[in-house]
C-alpha cells in the first residue's frame, strides 16, 4: 500500500470513528482494523491519537478556511472600491455560504459530526486542538464586522457572531438531516441546501444588524 493511500485510509477510518463514538471512546486498534493497517503505521505517520485528530481537523478545515478568507477579502476589496464599509450581509455570506456548501459534500459527513461534538462540549483537550484552526479565521471576520458595525460595542459584535455560529451549527444539522429534536421541532430528513443557506443568512444578518 502506497504511503499516501495508507495515510488517507487511516484518516478516513479515524474520522469515521471520531464521528460515531467521539475521540475518547475510539481506540487506535479500531482505527487500524478499519484502515487495514497496524498500530505502528499510525505511530509512524501521525505519532499519537491526538496528532491524528489534528490531522483529521486540518484535512477539512484548512482548505475550507482558504475559501472563507478569500471570500472575505473579496468583500473587503469590493467595499473599498466602492468607497463604502463592508455590508454585514456580505460578510456573513462569505462565512456561511462556503461552510454550508462544503458540509453537504459526502466526504464532510463524518467531519460535521465531529465538529458538532466539539462545539457541544465547549471545553476540553479537543476544543483546545481545534481552537488554533478556528480562532484566526474568526478574528479576521470580527475585524471586518467591527468596521461594518461601528455603532455597536466590540464585545456585542463578538457575542452576536458567536450566537450566529451557534445558528450555523444548527443549520448544518438541517442540511445534513441529523435528528436533533422531537415533536414539532423534529428534523429527520435533510432540508434543501439553498433553503437553509438563504434562511440562515437572513436570520443572522438581522441579528447582527439589530440596534
Rosetta blueprint (number, residue, H / E / L):
1 X L
2 X L
3 X H
4 X H
5 X H
6 X H
7 X H
8 X H
9 X H
10 X H
11 X H
12 X H
13 X H
14 X H
15 X H
16 X H
17 X H
18 X H
19 X H
20 X H
21 X H
22 X L
23 X L
24 X L
25 X L
26 X L
27 X L
28 X H
29 X H
30 X H
31 X H
32 X H
33 X H
34 X H
35 X H
36 X L
37 X L
38 X L
39 X H
40 X H
41 X H
42 X H
43 X H
44 X H
45 X H
46 X L
47 X L
48 X L
49 X H
50 X H
51 X H
52 X H
53 X H
54 X H
55 X H
56 X H
57 X H
58 X H
59 X H
60 X H
61 X H
62 X H
63 X H
64 X H
65 X H
66 X H
67 X H
68 X H
69 X H
70 X H
71 X H
72 X H
73 X H
74 X H
75 X H
76 X H
77 X H
78 X H
79 X H
80 X H
81 X H
82 X H
83 X L
84 X L
85 X L
86 X L
87 X L
88 X H
89 X H
90 X H
91 X H
92 X H
93 X H
94 X H
95 X H
96 X H
97 X H
98 X H
99 X H
100 X H
101 X H
102 X H
103 X H
104 X L
105 X L
106 X H
107 X H
108 X H
109 X H
110 X H
111 X H
112 X H
113 X H
114 X H
115 X H
116 X H
117 X H
118 X H
119 X H
120 X H
121 X H
122 X L
123 X L
124 X L
125 X H
126 X H
127 X H
128 X H
129 X H
130 X H
131 X H
132 X H
133 X H
134 X H
135 X H
136 X H
137 X H
138 X H
139 X H
140 X H
141 X H
142 X H
143 X H
144 X H
145 X H
146 X H
147 X H
148 X H
149 X L
150 X L
151 X L
152 X L
153 X L
154 X H
155 X H
156 X H
157 X H
158 X H
159 X H
160 X H
161 X H
162 X H
163 X H
164 X H
165 X H
166 X H
167 X H
168 X H
169 X H
170 X H
171 X H
172 X H
173 X H
174 X H
175 X H
176 X H
177 X L
178 X L
179 X L
180 X L
181 X L
182 X L
183 X H
184 X H
185 X H
186 X L
187 X L
188 X L
189 X L
190 X L
191 X L
192 X L
193 X H
194 X H
195 X H
196 X H
197 X H
198 X H
199 X H
200 X H
201 X H
202 X H
203 X H
204 X H
205 X H
206 X H
207 X H
208 X H
209 X H
210 X L
211 X L
